[in-house]
Amino acid sequence: MGYKWGVGFDIQAGIEYIFKSGITISVTPRGQWNWLNVTGVENSYGMDVLSQLGVNIGVGYKFGK
């Protein structure tokens, strides 16, 4: 299966907290949507919509001041 063209976007907005010890915690909800024009597929309307929703969670350490 091939795609002639595709259009998409990704939205993210998150928060990060830095503790006095330098440890960081972040949480970022995100959503991604893509519209793809499909070629060579029988019984297709010509468009596929792919979407993803999720949450990124991070733990880190901040070196230095």
CHARMM-style PDB file with segment names, atoms N, HN, CA, C and O in Angstrom:
ATOM      1  N   MET     1       0.848  -1.168   0.000  1.00  0.00      PROA
ATOM      2  CA  MET     1       0.000   0.000   0.000  1.00  0.00      PROA
ATOM      3  C   MET     1       0.896   1.233   0.000  1.00  0.00      PROA
ATOM      4  O   MET     1       1.862   1.308   0.760  1.00  0.00      PROA
ATOM      5  N   GLY     2       0.575   2.183  -0.843  1.00  0.00      PROA
ATOM      6  HN  GLY     2      -0.209   2.122  -1.460  1.00  0.00      PROA
ATOM      7  CA  GLY     2       1.342   3.416  -0.885  1.00  0.00      PROA
ATOM      8  C   GLY     2       0.469   4.615  -0.588  1.00  0.00      PROA
ATOM      9  O   GLY     2      -0.758   4.530  -0.640  1.00  0.00      PROA
ATOM     10  N   TYR     3       1.092   5.713  -0.281  1.00  0.00      PROA
ATOM     11  HN  TYR     3       2.089   5.782  -0.238  1.00  0.00      PROA
ATOM     12  CA  TYR     3       0.376   6.954  -0.010  1.00  0.00      PROA
ATOM     13  C   TYR     3       0.829   8.011  -1.003  1.00  0.00      PROA
ATOM     14  O   TYR     3       2.027   8.202  -1.210  1.00  0.00      PROA
ATOM     15  N   LYS     4      -0.133   8.702  -1.622  1.00  0.00      PROA
ATOM     16  HN  LYS     4      -1.107   8.546  -1.454  1.00  0.00      PROA
ATOM     17  CA  LYS     4       0.196   9.797  -2.528  1.00  0.00      PROA
ATOM     18  C   LYS     4       0.676  11.003  -1.743  1.00  0.00      PROA
ATOM     19  O   LYS     4       1.672  11.629  -2.104  1.00  0.00      PROA
ATOM     20  N   TRP     5      -0.023  11.327  -0.681  1.00  0.00      PROA
ATOM     21  HN  TRP     5      -0.832  10.819  -0.387  1.00  0.00      PROA
ATOM     22  CA  TRP     5       0.329  12.477   0.143  1.00  0.00      PROA
ATOM     23  C   TRP     5      -0.293  12.296   1.521  1.00  0.00      PROA
ATOM     24  O   TRP     5      -1.183  11.466   1.706  1.00  0.00      PROA
ATOM     25  N   GLY     6       0.174  13.066   2.470  1.00  0.00      PROA
ATOM     26  HN  GLY     6       0.897  13.741   2.319  1.00  0.00      PROA
ATOM     27  CA  GLY     6      -0.374  13.017   3.815  1.00  0.00      PROA
ATOM     28  C   GLY     6      -0.217  14.360   4.507  1.00  0.00      PROA
ATOM     29  O   GLY     6       0.710  15.119   4.223  1.00  0.00      PROA
ATOM     30  N   VAL     7      -1.131  14.639   5.411  1.00  0.00      PROA
ATOM     31  HN  VAL     7      -1.884  14.024   5.642  1.00  0.00      PROA
ATOM     32  CA  VAL     7      -1.096  15.861   6.203  1.00  0.00      PROA
ATOM     33  C   VAL     7      -1.354  15.456   7.649  1.00  0.00      PROA
ATOM     34  O   VAL     7      -2.208  14.610   7.914  1.00  0.00      PROA
ATOM     35  N   GLY     8      -0.624  16.052   8.578  1.00  0.00      PROA
ATOM     36  HN  GLY     8       0.070  16.739   8.363  1.00  0.00      PROA
ATOM     37  CA  GLY     8      -0.848  15.710   9.972  1.00  0.00      PROA
ATOM     38  C   GLY     8      -0.378  16.804  10.909  1.00  0.00      PROA
ATOM     39  O   GLY     8       0.285  17.758  10.503  1.00  0.00      PROA
ATOM     40  N   PHE     9      -0.735  16.643  12.164  1.00  0.00      PROA
ATOM     41  HN  PHE     9      -1.274  15.868  12.494  1.00  0.00      PROA
ATOM     42  CA  PHE     9      -0.248  17.571  13.182  1.00  0.00      PROA
ATOM     43  C   PHE     9      -0.174  16.858  14.521  1.00  0.00      PROA
ATOM     44  O   PHE     9      -0.816  15.830  14.736  1.00  0.00      PROA
ATOM     45  N   ASP    10       0.622  17.427  15.414  1.00  0.00      PROA
ATOM     46  HN  ASP    10       1.143  18.262  15.239  1.00  0.00      PROA
ATOM     47  CA  ASP    10       0.886  16.863  16.725  1.00  0.00      PROA
ATOM     48  C   ASP    10       0.740  17.988  17.747  1.00  0.00      PROA
ATOM     49  O   ASP    10       1.335  19.052  17.579  1.00  0.00      PROA
ATOM     50  N   ILE    11      -0.037  17.769  18.793  1.00  0.00      PROA
ATOM     51  HN  ILE    11      -0.521  16.904  18.929  1.00  0.00      PROA
ATOM     52  CA  ILE    11      -0.238  18.778  19.836  1.00  0.00      PROA
ATOM     53  C   ILE    11       0.285  18.218  21.154  1.00  0.00      PROA
ATOM     54  O   ILE    11      -0.060  17.104  21.547  1.00  0.00      PROA
ATOM     55  N   GLN    12       1.122  19.003  21.834  1.00  0.00      PROA
ATOM     56  HN  GLN    12       1.403  19.908  21.515  1.00  0.00      PROA
ATOM     57  CA  GLN    12       1.639  18.623  23.142  1.00  0.00      PROA
ATOM     58  C   GLN    12       1.665  19.841  24.050  1.00  0.00      PROA
ATOM     59  O   GLN    12       1.965  20.946  23.598  1.00  0.00      PROA
ATOM     60  N   ALA    13       1.360  19.652  25.298  1.00  0.00      PROA
ATOM     61  HN  ALA    13       1.117  18.755  25.665  1.00  0.00      PROA
ATOM     62  CA  ALA    13       1.483  20.707  26.297  1.00  0.00      PROA
ATOM     63  C   ALA    13       1.747  20.017  27.625  1.00  0.00      PROA
ATOM     64  O   ALA    13       0.998  19.126  28.026  1.00  0.00      PROA
ATOM     65  N   GLY    14       2.802  20.422  28.302  1.00  0.00      PROA
ATOM     66  HN  GLY    14       3.410  21.146  27.976  1.00  0.00      PROA
ATOM     67  CA  GLY    14       3.149  19.695  29.508  1.00  0.00      PROA
ATOM     68  C   GLY    14       3.627  20.575  30.635  1.00  0.00      PROA
ATOM     69  O   GLY    14       3.751  21.792  30.503  1.00  0.00      PROA
ATOM     70  N   ILE    15       3.892  19.917  31.756  1.00  0.00      PROA
ATOM     71  HN  ILE    15       3.791  18.928  31.863  1.00  0.00      PROA
ATOM     72  CA  ILE    15       4.419  20.602  32.929  1.00  0.00      PROA
ATOM     73  C   ILE    15       5.667  19.864  33.402  1.00  0.00      PROA
ATOM     74  O   ILE    15       5.810  18.658  33.199  1.00  0.00      PROA
ATOM     75  N   GLU    16       6.561  20.608  34.033  1.00  0.00      PROA
ATOM     76  HN  GLU    16       6.446  21.588  34.198  1.00  0.00      PROA
ATOM     77  CA  GLU    16       7.771  20.019  34.585  1.00  0.00      PROA
ATOM     78  C   GLU    16       7.999  20.630  35.964  1.00  0.00      PROA
ATOM     79  O   GLU    16       7.864  21.839  36.150  1.00  0.00      PROA
ATOM     80  N   TYR    17       8.346  19.778  36.926  1.00  0.00      PROA
ATOM     81  HN  TYR    17       8.456  18.796  36.775  1.00  0.00      PROA
ATOM     82  CA  TYR    17       8.637  20.256  38.273  1.00  0.00      PROA
ATOM     83  C   TYR    17      10.063  19.846  38.623  1.00  0.00      PROA
ATOM     84  O   TYR    17      10.447  18.692  38.438  1.00  0.00      PROA
ATOM     85  N   ILE    18      10.843  20.796  39.129  1.00  0.00      PROA
ATOM     86  HN  ILE    18      10.530  21.734  39.280  1.00  0.00      PROA
ATOM     87  CA  ILE    18      12.224  20.528  39.524  1.00  0.00      PROA
ATOM     88  C   ILE    18      12.308  20.613  41.045  1.00  0.00      PROA
ATOM     89  O   ILE    18      12.066  21.668  41.631  1.00  0.00      PROA
ATOM     90  N   PHE    19      12.649  19.505  41.671  1.00  0.00      PROA
ATOM     91  HN  PHE    19      12.845  18.647  41.195  1.00  0.00      PROA
ATOM     92  CA  PHE    19      12.825  19.463  43.117  1.00  0.00      PROA
ATOM     93  C   PHE    19      14.154  20.104  43.497  1.00  0.00      PROA
ATOM     94  O   PHE    19      15.045  20.230  42.656  1.00  0.00      PROA
ATOM     95  N   LYS    20      14.295  20.511  44.763  1.00  0.00      PROA
ATOM     96  HN  LYS    20      13.571  20.409  45.446  1.00  0.00      PROA
ATOM     97  CA  LYS    20      15.534  21.133  45.233  1.00  0.00      PROA
ATOM     98  C   LYS    20      16.729  20.200  45.067  1.00  0.00      PROA
ATOM     99  O   LYS    20      17.859  20.666  44.922  1.00  0.00      PROA
ATOM    100  N   SER    21      16.497  18.904  45.088  1.00  0.00      PROA
ATOM    101  HN  SER    21      15.579  18.525  45.206  1.00  0.00      PROA
ATOM    102  CA  SER    21      17.581  17.919  44.925  1.00  0.00      PROA
ATOM    103  C   SER    21      18.076  17.829  43.480  1.00  0.00      PROA
ATOM    104  O   SER    21      19.110  17.210  43.226  1.00  0.00      PROA
ATOM    105  N   GLY    22      17.353  18.441  42.522  1.00  0.00      PROA
ATOM    106  HN  GLY    22      16.514  18.944  42.729  1.00  0.00      PROA
ATOM    107  CA  GLY    22      17.734  18.399  41.111  1.00  0.00      PROA
ATOM    108  C   GLY    22      16.950  17.383  40.298  1.00  0.00      PROA
ATOM    109  O   GLY    22      17.079  17.341  39.075  1.00  0.00      PROA
ATOM    110  N   ILE    23      16.141  16.566  40.957  1.00  0.00      PROA
ATOM    111  HN  ILE    23      16.037  16.601  41.951  1.00  0.00      PROA
ATOM    112  CA  ILE    23      15.324  15.582  40.242  1.00  0.00      PROA
ATOM    113  C   ILE    23      14.159  16.314  39.577  1.00  0.00      PROA
ATOM    114  O   ILE    23      13.530  17.180  40.185  1.00  0.00      PROA
ATOM    115  N   THR    24      13.880  15.960  38.329  1.00  0.00      PROA
ATOM    116  HN  THR    24      14.390  15.256  37.834  1.00  0.00      PROA
ATOM    117  CA  THR    24      12.783  16.579  37.578  1.00  0.00      PROA
ATOM    118  C   THR    24      11.737  15.524  37.223  1.00  0.00      PROA
ATOM    119  O   THR    24      12.063  14.369  36.950  1.00  0.00      PROA
ATOM    120  N   ILE    25      10.486  15.947  37.233  1.00  0.00      PROA
ATOM    121  HN  ILE    25      10.221  16.886  37.454  1.00  0.00      PROA
ATOM    122  CA  ILE    25       9.380  15.097  36.808  1.00  0.00      PROA
ATOM    123  C   ILE    25       8.551  15.907  35.811  1.00  0.00      PROA
ATOM    124  O   ILE    25       8.221  17.066  36.063  1.00  0.00      PROA
ATOM    125  N   SER    26       8.217  15.287  34.679  1.00  0.00      PROA
ATOM    126  HN  SER    26       8.485  14.346  34.474  1.00  0.00      PROA
ATOM    127  CA  SER    26       7.411  15.982  33.676  1.00  0.00      PROA
ATOM    128  C   SER    26       6.262  15.085  33.212  1.00  0.00      PROA
ATOM    129  O   SER    26       6.389  13.861  33.155  1.00  0.00      PROA
ATOM    130  N   VAL    27       5.150  15.722  32.887  1.00  0.00      PROA
ATOM    131  HN  VAL    27       5.047  16.716  32.934  1.00  0.00      PROA
ATOM    132  CA  VAL    27       3.974  15.035  32.356  1.00  0.00      PROA
ATOM    133  C   VAL    27       3.487  15.842  31.155  1.00  0.00      PROA
ATOM    134  O   VAL    27       3.264  17.048  31.253  1.00  0.00      PROA
ATOM    135  N   THR    28       3.325  15.160  30.023  1.00  0.00      PROA
ATOM    136  HN  THR    28       3.507  14.180  29.943  1.00  0.00      PROA
ATOM    137  CA  THR    28       2.929  15.832  28.791  1.00  0.00      PROA
ATOM    138  C   THR    28       1.829  15.047  28.082  1.00  0.00      PROA
ATOM    139  O   THR    28       2.124  14.036  27.444  1.00  0.00      PROA
ATOM    140  N   PRO    29       0.571  15.478  28.171  1.00  0.00      PROA
ATOM    141  CA  PRO    29      -0.469  14.859  27.334  1.00  0.00      PROA
ATOM    142  C   PRO    29      -0.232  15.253  25.873  1.00  0.00      PROA
ATOM    143  O   PRO    29       0.210  16.366  25.587  1.00  0.00      PROA
ATOM    144  N   ARG    30      -0.530  14.323  24.948  1.00  0.00      PROA
ATOM    145  HN  ARG    30      -0.889  13.419  25.181  1.00  0.00      PROA
ATOM    146  CA  ARG    30      -0.289  14.613  23.537  1.00  0.00      PROA
ATOM    147  C   ARG    30      -1.335  13.948  22.653  1.00  0.00      PROA
ATOM    148  O   ARG    30      -1.942  12.942  23.020  1.00  0.00      PROA
ATOM    149  N   GLY    31      -1.526  14.533  21.488  1.00  0.00      PROA
ATOM    150  HN  GLY    31      -1.033  15.350  21.189  1.00  0.00      PROA
ATOM    151  CA  GLY    31      -2.407  13.959  20.479  1.00  0.00      PROA
ATOM    152  C   GLY    31      -1.798  14.163  19.102  1.00  0.00      PROA
ATOM    153  O   GLY    31      -1.218  15.211  18.817  1.00  0.00      PROA
ATOM    154  N   GLN    32      -1.935  13.155  18.254  1.00  0.00      PROA
ATOM    155  HN  GLN    32      -2.407  12.304  18.486  1.00  0.00      PROA
ATOM    156  CA  GLN    32      -1.387  13.238  16.896  1.00  0.00      PROA
ATOM    157  C   GLN    32      -2.440  12.731  15.921  1.00  0.00      PROA
ATOM    158  O   GLN    32      -3.048  11.683  16.141  1.00  0.00      PROA
ATOM    159  N   TRP    33      -2.656  13.490  14.831  1.00  0.00      PROA
ATOM    160  HN  TRP    33      -2.163  14.342  14.653  1.00  0.00      PROA
ATOM    161  CA  TRP    33      -3.622  13.111  13.809  1.00  0.00      PROA
ATOM    162  C   TRP    33      -2.974  13.232  12.432  1.00  0.00      PROA
ATOM    163  O   TRP    33      -2.271  14.203  12.152  1.00  0.00      PROA
ATOM    164  N   ASN    34      -3.214  12.241  11.577  1.00  0.00      PROA
ATOM    165  HN  ASN    34      -3.785  11.452  11.805  1.00  0.00      PROA
ATOM    166  CA  ASN    34      -2.677  12.242  10.212  1.00  0.00      PROA
ATOM    167  C   ASN    34      -3.780  11.839   9.236  1.00  0.00      PROA
ATOM    168  O   ASN    34      -4.520  10.884   9.476  1.00  0.00      PROA
ATOM    169  N   TRP    35      -3.878  12.570   8.147  1.00  0.00      PROA
ATOM    170  HN  TRP    35      -3.278  13.345   7.952  1.00  0.00      PROA
ATOM    171  CA  TRP    35      -4.784  12.227   7.059  1.00  0.00      PROA
ATOM    172  C   TRP    35      -3.926  11.817   5.869  1.00  0.00      PROA
ATOM    173  O   TRP    35      -3.065  12.579   5.431  1.00  0.00      PROA
ATOM    174  N   LEU    36      -4.157  10.616   5.346  1.00  0.00      PROA
ATOM    175  HN  LEU    36      -4.857   9.996   5.703  1.00  0.00      PROA
ATOM    176  CA  LEU    36      -3.329  10.071   4.275  1.00  0.00      PROA
ATOM    177  C   LEU    36      -4.214   9.712   3.082  1.00  0.00      PROA
ATOM    178  O   LEU    36      -5.269   9.101   3.249  1.00  0.00      PROA
ATOM    179  N   ASN    37      -3.787  10.086   1.899  1.00  0.00      PROA
ATOM    180  HN  ASN    37      -2.930  10.582   1.763  1.00  0.00      PROA
ATOM    181  CA  ASN    37      -4.489   9.731   0.671  1.00  0.00      PROA
ATOM    182  C   ASN    37      -3.926   8.401   0.188  1.00  0.00      PROA
ATOM    183  O   ASN    37      -2.757   8.308  -0.185  1.00  0.00      PROA
ATOM    184  N   VAL    38      -4.765   7.379   0.201  1.00  0.00      PROA
ATOM    185  HN  VAL    38      -5.715   7.454   0.504  1.00  0.00      PROA
ATOM    186  CA  VAL    38      -4.340   6.025  -0.132  1.00  0.00      PROA
ATOM    187  C   VAL    38      -4.500   5.780  -1.636  1.00  0.00      PROA
ATOM    188  O   VAL    38      -5.483   6.202  -2.246  1.00  0.00      PROA
ATOM    189  N   THR    39      -3.526   5.097  -2.215  1.00  0.00      PROA
ATOM    190  HN  THR    39      -2.727   4.754  -1.720  1.00  0.00      PROA
ATOM    191  CA  THR    39      -3.624   4.725  -3.631  1.00  0.00      PROA
ATOM    192  C   THR    39      -3.552   3.208  -3.757  1.00  0.00      PROA
ATOM    193  O   THR    39      -2.869   2.543  -2.978  1.00  0.00      PROA
ATOM    194  N   GLY    40      -4.255   2.671  -4.737  1.00  0.00      PROA
ATOM    195  HN  GLY    40      -4.809   3.211  -5.370  1.00  0.00      PROA
ATOM    196  CA  GLY    40      -4.175   1.247  -5.034  1.00  0.00      PROA
ATOM    197  C   GLY    40      -4.872   0.345  -4.031  1.00  0.00      PROA
ATOM    198  O   GLY    40      -4.497  -0.820  -3.900  1.00  0.00      PROA
ATOM    199  N   VAL    41      -5.877   0.846  -3.315  1.00  0.00      PROA
ATOM    200  HN  VAL    41      -6.182   1.793  -3.421  1.00  0.00      PROA
ATOM    201  CA  VAL    41      -6.594   0.032  -2.338  1.00  0.00      PROA
ATOM    202  C   VAL    41      -8.047  -0.104  -2.786  1.00  0.00      PROA
ATOM    203  O   VAL    41      -8.728   0.892  -3.026  1.00  0.00      PROA
ATOM    204  N   GLU    42      -8.519  -1.371  -2.899  1.00  0.00      PROA
ATOM    205  HN  GLU    42      -7.966  -2.181  -2.704  1.00  0.00      PROA
ATOM    206  CA  GLU    42      -9.901  -1.587  -3.311  1.00  0.00      PROA
ATOM    207  C   GLU    42     -10.859  -1.216  -2.187  1.00  0.00      PROA
ATOM    208  O   GLU    42     -10.509  -1.306  -1.010  1.00  0.00      PROA
ATOM    209  N   ASN    43     -12.068  -0.798  -2.552  1.00  0.00      PROA
ATOM    210  HN  ASN    43     -12.352  -0.725  -3.508  1.00  0.00      PROA
ATOM    211  CA  ASN    43     -13.127  -0.446  -1.600  1.00  0.00      PROA
ATOM    212  C   ASN    43     -12.678   0.613  -0.603  1.00  0.00      PROA
ATOM    213  O   ASN    43     -13.073   0.577   0.562  1.00  0.00      PROA
ATOM    214  N   SER    44     -11.867   1.541  -1.046  1.00  0.00      PROA
ATOM    215  HN  SER    44     -11.546   1.571  -1.992  1.00  0.00      PROA
ATOM    216  CA  SER    44     -11.392   2.602  -0.161  1.00  0.00      PROA
ATOM    217  C   SER    44     -11.997   3.928  -0.596  1.00  0.00      PROA
ATOM    218  O   SER    44     -12.193   4.167  -1.787  1.00  0.00      PROA
ATOM    219  N   TYR    45     -12.288   4.776   0.358  1.00  0.00      PROA
ATOM    220  HN  TYR    45     -12.129   4.582   1.326  1.00  0.00      PROA
ATOM    221  CA  TYR    45     -12.787   6.112   0.053  1.00  0.00      PROA
ATOM    222  C   TYR    45     -11.648   7.049  -0.325  1.00  0.00      PROA
ATOM    223  O   TYR    45     -11.884   8.204  -0.679  1.00  0.00      PROA
ATOM    224  N   GLY    46     -10.422   6.561  -0.253  1.00  0.00      PROA
ATOM    225  HN  GLY    46     -10.230   5.622   0.035  1.00  0.00      PROA
ATOM    226  CA  GLY    46      -9.277   7.372  -0.648  1.00  0.00      PROA
ATOM    227  C   GLY    46      -8.570   8.056   0.497  1.00  0.00      PROA
ATOM    228  O   GLY    46      -7.504   8.638   0.301  1.00  0.00      PROA
ATOM    229  N   MET    47      -9.140   8.000   1.695  1.00  0.00      PROA
ATOM    230  HN  MET    47     -10.006   7.527   1.855  1.00  0.00      PROA
ATOM    231  CA  MET    47      -8.503   8.663   2.830  1.00  0.00      PROA
ATOM    232  C   MET    47      -8.424   7.714   4.018  1.00  0.00      PROA
ATOM    233  O   MET    47      -9.386   7.008   4.322  1.00  0.00      PROA
ATOM    234  N   ASP    48      -7.289   7.701   4.680  1.00  0.00      PROA
ATOM    235  HN  ASP    48      -6.508   8.274   4.433  1.00  0.00      PROA
ATOM    236  CA  ASP    48      -7.120   7.010   5.955  1.00  0.00      PROA
ATOM    237  C   ASP    48      -6.824   8.061   7.000  1.00  0.00      PROA
ATOM    238  O   ASP    48      -6.057   8.991   6.751  1.00  0.00      PROA
ATOM    239  N   VAL    49      -7.418   7.922   8.155  1.00  0.00      PROA
ATOM    240  HN  VAL    49      -8.041   7.166   8.357  1.00  0.00      PROA
ATOM    241  CA  VAL    49      -7.147   8.835   9.267  1.00  0.00      PROA
ATOM    242  C   VAL    49      -6.510   8.016  10.374  1.00  0.00      PROA
ATOM    243  O   VAL    49      -7.111   7.071  10.886  1.00  0.00      PROA
ATOM    244  N   LEU    50      -5.299   8.381  10.738  1.00  0.00      PROA
ATOM    245  HN  LEU    50      -4.811   9.148  10.322  1.00  0.00      PROA
ATOM    246  CA  LEU    50      -4.584   7.710  11.815  1.00  0.00      PROA
ATOM    247  C   LEU    50      -4.484   8.679  12.984  1.00  0.00      PROA
ATOM    248  O   LEU    50      -4.115   9.839  12.803  1.00  0.00      PROA
ATOM    249  N   SER    51      -4.809   8.212  14.172  1.00  0.00      PROA
ATOM    250  HN  SER    51      -5.109   7.269  14.320  1.00  0.00      PROA
ATOM    251  CA  SER    51      -4.735   9.096  15.331  1.00  0.00      PROA
ATOM    252  C   SER    51      -4.094   8.371  16.508  1.00  0.00      PROA
ATOM    253  O   SER    51      -4.186   7.150  16.634  1.00  0.00      PROA
ATOM    254  N   GLN    52      -3.450   9.145  17.360  1.00  0.00      PROA
ATOM    255  HN  GLN    52      -3.375  10.137  17.258  1.00  0.00      PROA
ATOM    256  CA  GLN    52      -2.829   8.631  18.576  1.00  0.00      PROA
ATOM    257  C   GLN    52      -3.091   9.621  19.700  1.00  0.00      PROA
ATOM    258  O   GLN    52      -2.960  10.831  19.514  1.00  0.00      PROA
ATOM    259  N   LEU    53      -3.452   9.116  20.840  1.00  0.00      PROA
ATOM    260  HN  LEU    53      -3.558   8.133  20.990  1.00  0.00      PROA
ATOM    261  CA  LEU    53      -3.587   9.922  22.041  1.00  0.00      PROA
ATOM    262  C   LEU    53      -2.754   9.249  23.128  1.00  0.00      PROA
ATOM    263  O   LEU    53      -2.734   8.021  23.214  1.00  0.00      PROA
ATOM    264  N   GLY    54      -2.071  10.030  23.955  1.00  0.00      PROA
ATOM    265  HN  GLY    54      -2.087  11.027  23.885  1.00  0.00      PROA
ATOM    266  CA  GLY    54      -1.272   9.429  25.002  1.00  0.00      PROA
ATOM    267  C   GLY    54      -0.721  10.459  25.965  1.00  0.00      PROA
ATOM    268  O   GLY    54      -1.028  11.648  25.889  1.00  0.00      PROA
ATOM    269  N   VAL    55       0.101   9.965  26.870  1.00  0.00      PROA
ATOM    270  HN  VAL    55       0.351   8.998  26.932  1.00  0.00      PROA
ATOM    271  CA  VAL    55       0.743  10.806  27.877  1.00  0.00      PROA
ATOM    272  C   VAL    55       2.211  10.407  27.952  1.00  0.00      PROA
ATOM    273  O   VAL    55       2.533   9.230  28.109  1.00  0.00      PROA
ATOM    274  N   ASN    56       3.097  11.387  27.839  1.00  0.00      PROA
ATOM    275  HN  ASN    56       2.836  12.344  27.711  1.00  0.00      PROA
ATOM    276  CA  ASN    56       4.522  11.152  28.048  1.00  0.00      PROA
ATOM    277  C   ASN    56       4.848  11.515  29.485  1.00  0.00      PROA
ATOM    278  O   ASN    56       4.466  12.588  29.952  1.00  0.00      PROA
ATOM    279  N   ILE    57       5.552  10.634  30.197  1.00  0.00      PROA
ATOM    280  HN  ILE    57       5.862   9.762  29.818  1.00  0.00      PROA
ATOM    281  CA  ILE    57       5.963  10.873  31.581  1.00  0.00      PROA
ATOM    282  C   ILE    57       7.475  10.764  31.635  1.00  0.00      PROA
ATOM    283  O   ILE    57       8.050   9.788  31.152  1.00  0.00      PROA
ATOM    284  N   GLY    58       8.118  11.757  32.218  1.00  0.00      PROA
ATOM    285  HN  GLY    58       7.651  12.550  32.611  1.00  0.00      PROA
ATOM    286  CA  GLY    58       9.580  11.755  32.277  1.00  0.00      PROA
ATOM    287  C   GLY    58      10.100  11.995  33.682  1.00  0.00      PROA
ATOM    288  O   GLY    58       9.495  12.720  34.472  1.00  0.00      PROA
ATOM    289  N   VAL    59      11.236  11.372  33.978  1.00  0.00      PROA
ATOM    290  HN  VAL    59      11.727  10.783  33.336  1.00  0.00      PROA
ATOM    291  CA  VAL    59      11.954  11.575  35.224  1.00  0.00      PROA
ATOM    292  C   VAL    59      13.398  11.847  34.850  1.00  0.00      PROA
ATOM    293  O   VAL    59      13.971  11.118  34.040  1.00  0.00      PROA
ATOM    294  N   GLY    60      13.995  12.876  35.419  1.00  0.00      PROA
ATOM    295  HN  GLY    60      13.530  13.468  36.077  1.00  0.00      PROA
ATOM    296  CA  GLY    60      15.362  13.210  35.066  1.00  0.00      PROA
ATOM    297  C   GLY    60      16.092  13.847  36.234  1.00  0.00      PROA
ATOM    298  O   GLY    60      15.585  13.923  37.353  1.00  0.00      PROA
ATOM    299  N   TYR    61      17.290  14.298  35.937  1.00  0.00      PROA
ATOM    300  HN  TYR    61      17.702  14.236  35.028  1.00  0.00      PROA
ATOM    301  CA  TYR    61      18.112  14.982  36.941  1.00  0.00      PROA
ATOM    302  C   TYR    61      18.745  16.204  36.293  1.00  0.00      PROA
ATOM    303  O   TYR    61      19.307  16.105  35.203  1.00  0.00      PROA
ATOM    304  N   LYS    62      18.661  17.334  36.940  1.00  0.00      PROA
ATOM    305  HN  LYS    62      18.204  17.415  37.826  1.00  0.00      PROA
ATOM    306  CA  LYS    62      19.232  18.573  36.416  1.00  0.00      PROA
ATOM    307  C   LYS    62      20.598  18.787  37.068  1.00  0.00      PROA
ATOM    308  O   LYS    62      20.696  18.988  38.278  1.00  0.00      PROA
ATOM    309  N   PHE    63      21.652  18.739  36.246  1.00  0.00      PROA
ATOM    310  HN  PHE    63      21.572  18.576  35.263  1.00  0.00      PROA
ATOM    311  CA  PHE    63      23.010  18.959  36.727  1.00  0.00      PROA
ATOM    312  C   PHE    63      23.312  20.460  36.758  1.00  0.00      PROA
ATOM    313  O   PHE    63      22.815  21.207  35.915  1.00  0.00      PROA
ATOM    314  N   GLY    64      24.099  20.892  37.695  1.00  0.00      PROA
ATOM    315  HN  GLY    64      24.502  20.285  38.379  1.00  0.00      PROA
ATOM    316  CA  GLY    64      24.494  22.288  37.759  1.00  0.00      PROA
ATOM    317  C   GLY    64      23.429  23.154  38.393  1.00  0.00      PROA
ATOM    318  O   GLY    64      22.438  22.657  38.928  1.00  0.00      PROA
ATOM    319  N   LYS    65      23.648  24.462  38.324  1.00  0.00      PROA
ATOM    320  HN  LYS    65      24.453  24.865  37.890  1.00  0.00      PROA
ATOM    321  CA  LYS    65      22.711  25.394  38.957  1.00  0.00      PROA
ATOM    322  C   LYS    65      21.778  25.999  37.967  1.00  0.00      PROA
ATOM    323  OT1 LYS    65      20.924  26.806  38.335  1.00  0.00      PROA
TER     324      LYS     65
END
